[in-house]
Amino acid sequence: MNKPIGLALLAVGIALIIYGSNASGSVSSDVSRALTGAPKDKTMWLLLGGSVSAIVGAVMTFRRSSNA
C-alpha cells in the first residue's frame, strides 16, 4: 500500500523541483535577487517542498517491507 503513495510523492516532488528551478531563473526572481539578495519565497518553498516530497517518496518506495 505504501509503494503507490511513495511513487506519487516521488513524482510530485520531482515535478515541484523542476517547477521551482524554472521559477528561479525567471525575471521576477532575478529582480528580487538583485534587490534583496535572496530569491523569491515561492521559489524557495517549491524547491524545499519538492525536495522533502521526493525524499519521503523515495524512502517509502524503496524501503523493504517488514512482512516476510
Summary of the structure (lengths in Angstrom):
residues: 68
radius of gyration: 15.7
end to end distance: 15.2
largest distance: 57.3
contacts: 191
relative contact order: 0.26
helix: 81%
strand: 0%
